[in-house]
Amino acid sequence: MKMTKHIAVIGSGIVGACVAAALVTDNHRVTLIEPGPVGGEQAASYGNGAWVSPASIIPMSVPGTWKKVPRYLLDPNGPLTIRWRHFPSMLPWLLRFLNAGFTKAKVERTARILTSLLNDAPSRHQKLAEEISRPELIQAKGLLYVYPDRDAFEKDVLPWNLRKQNGVKWQELERANLHALEPTLSEQYNFGALVEQGVHCIDPGAYVAAIKDYVVACGGSFMPAAVTGFSVHSGKLNAVQTNAGVVQCDAAVICAGIHSRKLIQICGDYVPLCSERGYHVVLEGMHEGPSIPIMTSDSKSANTSTRSGLRIAGQVEMAPIEATPNWRRADILLAQAATTYSVVRNSLKGTNVSRWMGHRPSTPDGLPVIDHSSLSDDIIYAFGHGHIGLATAPATAQLVADLIAKRDSFINLEPFMIRRFKL
């Protein structure tokens, strides 16, 4: 079948890889452009919590978050922290962030919008994994949220009410059933909510690389380069400029995560994009931990068994991209895992632990940008997915493919348009 357009996909994290896959399915010729290795540690999707959950519809900013800002500044060990020295430069983003969740109505709207991207995310990933002949990378075991007791769960009323309102279903587990299901769990947890629809990826880096390989097998190509500009004449894109040469193309998609910020500036646009820095530790070779991915109510960390070992991912640290990593954040995750699972506590001395930090690209309202650029309708944005990039990537890819094909989208794109950030 004849190829229709040549499209440059800029960025090969999970969003870029899924966009490229959707475009080759539409019979476009795709050049995937990324300066680092596809599936490599430079991408946020390499080190995520590996969850694909329809329950991930809760934005970070909710009513009352503004009251916690002093704690974020004073408590370096909390799940979310802001470094004092970066607070002044981050204040404009932070004010938008607090306003986005200032009322219950605003949070309910955001949850509804995120549901449109997340409600069928598990089945989308299962289908994609089948298409690229790597179905084993997506595991359907459900996702388990655990609490000290039922009272603690019921006090966490806002997120679970929002999930219920948006069709998320879960099974409630009292102490005996919880520990029968997951016997490695510490005795301090006595209540669980099992989202049975959820799935997880056992190797996010390998998954992204496998999608790229599928794209190449379908006639696409990979170019190891960094994009430096665009050649546009009379509103028509002619080429993407890189440090390795010019790529002649009919359209381009910017899905470079946190690095999208510089490229959209070239296009004359503005998005308040912040690095929601996430950390993980992997206890390499440890497969005796939880058999079901678990999120604990106190640490807010995703504890997931992956091919390389038990991955503990989480922490939110608001800081500029150039700030050095604070590896104490990773060690906090490790300490939390040791209290959550006796097998971790008993095996730490003999286990190799790897640490990672990545930049989740976050908008203040918790919604990605999926839209045309101001420079040219041939340049499309697909970035700013924060901590739900893995889960929302296939749906985002479909939306991008629909924009390029000028088809009606399966959801309303108005909430994702860039004009919402106009000053």
C-alpha positions in Angstrom: 0.0 0.0 0.0 1.3 3.5 -0.9 2.8 5.6 1.8 0.8 8.8 2.3 3.2 11.2 4.1 6.7 11.4 5.5 6.5 12.3 9.1 9.3 13.1 11.6 8.5 12.0 15.1 10.7 13.9 17.5 11.4 12.0 20.7 11.4 8.2 21.2 10.1 7.7 24.7 6.9 5.8 25.1 4.8 8.6 23.6 7.0 9.0 20.6 7.3 5.3 20.0 3.5 4.8 20.1 3.0 7.8 17.8 5.4 6.3 15.3 3.6 2.9 15.5 0.2 4.5 15.0 1.5 6.5 12.0 3.1 3.5 10.2 -0.2 1.7 10.8 -1.8 4.6 8.8 0.7 3.9 6.0 2.9 6.9 6.6 6.7 6.8 6.3 8.1 7.7 9.7 11.5 8.9 10.8 12.0 8.6 14.5 14.5 11.2 15.8 16.2 10.8 19.2 19.7 11.7 20.3 19.9 8.8 22.8 19.2 5.1 22.5 15.6 4.2 22.2 14.4 2.8 25.5 17.5 4.2 27.1 17.8 5.7 30.6 17.6 9.3 29.3 13.9 8.9 28.8 11.3 9.3 31.6 9.5 6.2 30.3 12.5 4.1 31.0 12.2 4.5 34.8 8.5 4.9 35.4 6.5 2.8 37.9 5.5 0.5 35.0 1.8 0.8 35.8 -1.0 1.1 33.3 -4.0 2.0 35.5 -7.4 3.4 34.6 -7.4 4.6 38.2 -4.5 7.1 37.5 -7.0 10.0 36.9 -6.2 11.9 40.1 -4.3 15.1 39.5 -1.5 16.1 42.0 -3.2 19.4 42.7 -6.4 19.0 44.7 -8.3 21.3 47.1 -6.1 22.1 50.1 -2.8 21.4 48.3 -1.8 25.1 48.8 -1.8 24.4 52.6 0.9 21.8 52.1 3.4 24.0 50.3 5.3 24.8 53.5 5.6 21.1 54.2 6.9 20.5 50.7 9.6 23.0 51.4 10.5 21.9 54.9 10.2 18.1 54.6 12.9 16.7 52.3 11.6 13.1 53.0 8.0 13.5 51.9 6.5 12.0 48.7 6.6 15.5 47.2 9.2 18.1 47.8 10.4 21.5 46.4 14.0 22.6 46.9 14.2 25.9 48.6 16.6 27.5 46.2 14.4 26.7 43.2 11.2 28.0 44.8 11.3 31.6 43.4 11.9 30.4 39.8 9.2 27.8 40.1 6.6 30.1 41.7 4.8 31.0 38.4 4.3 27.3 37.6 3.4 26.5 41.2 0.7 29.2 41.3 -0.9 27.8 38.1 -0.6 24.3 39.7 -2.4 25.3 42.9 -5.1 27.1 40.9 -5.8 24.1 38.7 -6.8 22.1 41.8 -8.2 24.9 43.9 -11.8 23.7 43.8 -13.5 20.3 43.8 -15.2 21.2 40.5 -11.8 21.8 38.8 -10.5 18.4 40.0 -13.6 16.6 38.9 -13.2 18.1 35.4 -9.6 17.1 35.2 -10.5 13.5 36.3 -13.2 13.3 33.6 -10.7 14.4 31.0 -8.0 12.0 32.1 -10.5 9.2 32.1 -11.0 9.7 28.4 -7.3 8.9 27.9 -7.0 6.2 30.6 -10.3 4.2 30.7 -9.1 1.6 28.1 -5.4 2.1 28.5 -4.8 -1.5 29.6 -6.5 -3.1 26.6 -4.7 -0.6 24.3 -1.3 -1.7 25.6 -2.3 -5.4 25.4 -3.2 -5.0 21.8 0.0 -3.1 21.0 2.1 -5.7 22.7 0.5 -8.3 20.6 1.0 -6.3 17.4 4.7 -6.0 18.0 5.0 -9.7 19.0 6.0 -9.0 22.6 2.8 -9.8 24.5 4.8 -11.0 27.5 5.9 -7.5 28.3 2.4 -6.5 29.4 1.2 -8.5 32.4 -2.5 -8.5 33.5 -2.4 -9.2 37.3 -4.3 -6.1 38.5 -2.9 -3.3 40.6 -3.2 -3.2 44.4 -3.5 -0.1 46.6 -2.9 -0.9 50.3 -3.7 0.9 53.5 -3.1 0.4 57.2 -6.8 -0.3 57.7 -10.3 0.5 56.3 -10.5 3.7 58.2 -7.4 5.0 56.4 -8.9 4.0 53.0 -12.2 5.8 53.8 -10.3 8.9 54.8 -8.8 8.9 51.3 -12.2 9.8 50.1 -11.6 12.3 47.3 -9.6 10.1 44.9 -11.7 7.0 45.4 -14.9 9.0 44.9 -13.5 10.5 41.7 -12.6 7.0 40.5 -16.0 5.7 41.2 -17.7 8.6 39.4 -15.6 7.8 36.4 -16.3 4.1 36.2 -13.2 2.7 37.8 -14.0 -0.6 39.6 -12.1 -2.3 42.4 -12.3 -5.2 44.8 -12.0 -4.3 48.5 -9.9 -6.7 50.6 -9.9 -7.0 54.3 -6.8 -8.2 56.2 -7.2 -12.0 55.7 -7.9 -11.8 52.0 -5.3 -9.1 51.5 -2.5 -11.2 53.0 -3.7 -14.4 51.3 -3.5 -12.6 48.0 -0.1 -11.0 48.8 1.7 -12.9 51.6 4.9 -10.9 51.3 3.2 -7.7 52.4 4.0 -6.3 55.9 1.6 -6.8 58.7 1.1 -3.0 59.0 -1.2 -3.1 55.9 -4.6 -4.5 56.6 -6.8 -3.2 53.8 -6.5 -3.2 50.0 -8.3 -2.0 46.9 -7.5 -4.3 43.9 -8.1 -2.6 40.5 -8.4 -5.8 38.5 -8.4 -4.1 35.1 -4.9 -2.6 35.6 -1.9 -4.1 33.9 1.9 -3.5 34.2 5.0 -3.6 32.0 7.8 -5.9 33.1 10.4 -3.9 31.2 9.5 -0.4 30.0 12.8 0.2 28.3 12.6 -3.0 26.3 9.0 -2.3 25.5 9.8 1.1 23.9 12.7 -0.4 22.0 10.5 -3.2 20.7 7.9 -0.7 19.5 10.7 1.1 17.6 11.8 -2.1 16.1 8.3 -2.7 14.9 8.2 0.7 13.3 11.4 0.0 11.4 10.1 -3.4 10.3 7.1 -1.6 8.9 9.3 0.7 6.8 10.2 3.4 9.3 13.7 4.6 10.2 15.6 5.8 13.2 17.9 8.8 13.2 20.2 9.4 16.2 20.1 13.2 16.3 18.9 16.2 18.2 16.4 18.6 16.4 17.6 22.2 16.2 14.9 23.8 14.1 12.2 23.7 11.4 12.0 24.8 7.8 8.6 26.4 7.3 7.5 28.4 4.3 4.0 30.0 4.0 2.8 27.9 6.9 4.0 24.7 5.3 6.6 22.5 6.9 9.4 21.4 4.5 12.0 19.9 6.8 13.2 19.3 10.3 16.7 20.5 11.0 19.0 18.4 13.2 22.6 18.3 14.3 23.1 15.4 11.9 21.5 16.9 8.8 18.1 17.9 7.4 15.1 15.6 7.3 12.8 16.5 4.5 9.2 15.8 5.6 5.6 16.6 5.3 4.8 16.8 9.0 6.5 16.6 12.4 5.3 15.5 15.8 7.0 17.0 18.9 6.9 14.4 21.7 10.2 14.9 23.3 9.0 15.1 26.9 10.7 17.7 29.0 12.9 18.7 26.0 9.8 19.7 24.1 10.0 23.0 25.8 12.9 24.3 23.6 11.3 23.1 20.4 7.9 24.7 21.1 9.7 28.0 21.8 11.2 27.8 18.3 7.6 27.4 17.1 6.6 30.6 18.9 4.5 28.9 21.5 4.6 28.7 25.3 3.7 26.0 27.8 4.6 26.2 31.5 6.4 22.8 31.6 8.1 21.6 34.8 10.3 18.6 35.5 8.3 16.4 37.9 11.5 14.5 38.8 10.9 10.9 39.7 13.2 8.4 41.2 13.4 4.6 41.3 15.5 1.9 42.8 15.7 -1.6 41.5 16.7 -4.5 43.7 18.4 -6.4 40.9 17.6 -10.1 40.6 15.0 -10.0 43.4 11.9 -11.8 42.3 10.7 -13.0 45.7 8.8 -9.8 46.4 5.2 -8.9 45.6 3.6 -10.9 42.8 1.1 -8.1 42.2 2.1 -4.4 41.7 1.4 -2.5 44.9 1.1 1.1 45.8 1.3 1.9 49.5 -0.8 4.7 50.9 2.0 6.2 53.0 4.9 6.2 50.5 2.8 6.7 47.3 5.4 4.5 45.5 4.7 1.9 42.9 6.3 -1.5 43.9 6.5 -3.6 40.8 8.2 -6.9 39.9 10.1 -6.4 36.6 12.4 -8.5 34.6 15.5 -7.0 36.3 14.1 -7.2 39.8 11.8 -5.4 42.2 11.3 -1.8 41.1 10.3 0.8 43.7 9.3 4.0 41.8 7.9 7.3 43.0 8.8 10.5 44.7 7.9 13.9 43.2 10.6 16.5 43.3 9.9 19.8 41.7 13.2 21.3 40.4 14.7 22.6 37.1 16.0 20.1 34.6 19.6 21.1 35.2 19.5 20.6 39.0 21.6 17.7 40.2 19.9 14.5 41.4 19.3 14.1 45.1 19.9 10.4 45.5 18.6 10.6 49.1 15.2 10.5 47.4 16.0 7.1 45.9 17.2 5.9 49.3 13.9 6.9 50.8 12.2 4.6 48.4 14.6 1.8 49.4 13.9 2.3 53.1 10.2 2.3 52.5 10.4 -1.0 50.6 12.3 -2.5 53.5 9.5 -1.8 55.9 6.8 -2.9 53.4 8.3 -6.3 52.6 10.3 -8.5 55.0 12.0 -10.2 52.0 13.5 -6.8 51.1 14.6 -6.1 54.6 16.2 -9.5 54.9 18.0 -9.4 51.5 19.3 -5.8 51.3 22.9 -6.6 52.3 23.3 -9.2 49.5 21.4 -7.4 46.8 22.7 -5.0 44.2 20.6 -1.8 44.1 20.5 0.4 41.0 19.2 4.0 41.2 17.7 6.2 38.5 16.2 9.7 38.2 14.2 11.0 35.3 12.3 14.1 34.2 8.5 13.6 33.9 7.2 16.6 31.8 4.4 18.1 33.8 1.9 20.9 33.0 0.4 22.7 35.9 -3.1 21.5 35.2 -2.1 17.8 34.9 -3.2 17.5 31.2 -0.9 16.9 28.2 -0.7 19.1 25.2 -2.1 17.6 22.1 -2.5 20.2 19.4 -1.2 21.9 16.3 1.7 24.4 16.7 1.3 28.1 16.0 4.1 28.0 13.4 2.5 25.4 11.2 -0.4 23.0 11.3 2.0 20.4 10.0 3.8 20.5 13.4 1.8 18.7 16.1 2.5 18.6 19.8 2.1 15.5 22.0 3.9 16.1 25.3 3.4 17.0 28.9 2.0 13.7 30.2 3.6 13.9 33.6 3.5 10.6 35.5 0.9 9.0 33.1 2.9 9.0 29.9 3.2 5.2 29.8 -0.5 4.6 30.4 -1.8 7.3 28.0 0.7 6.8 25.1 -1.5 4.6 22.8 -4.5 6.9 23.1 -2.3 10.0 22.5 -0.9 8.2 19.5 -4.3 7.6 18.0 -5.2 11.3 18.6 -2.1 12.4 16.8 -2.7 10.0 13.9 -6.3 11.4 13.6 -5.0 15.0 13.5 -2.6 14.2 10.7 -5.2 12.4 8.8 -7.8 15.1 9.5 -10.2 12.6 10.9 -12.6 13.2 13.8 -11.0 12.4 17.1 -12.5 9.8 19.5 -12.6 12.5 22.2 -12.9 16.3 22.4 -9.4 17.8 22.1 -10.3 21.2 23.5 -8.9 20.5 27.0 -5.5 19.5 25.5 -5.1 22.6 23.3 -2.1 24.9 23.9 -4.2 28.1 24.0 -5.2 27.3 27.5 -1.8 28.6 28.6 -1.9 31.9 26.9 -0.7 34.7 29.2 
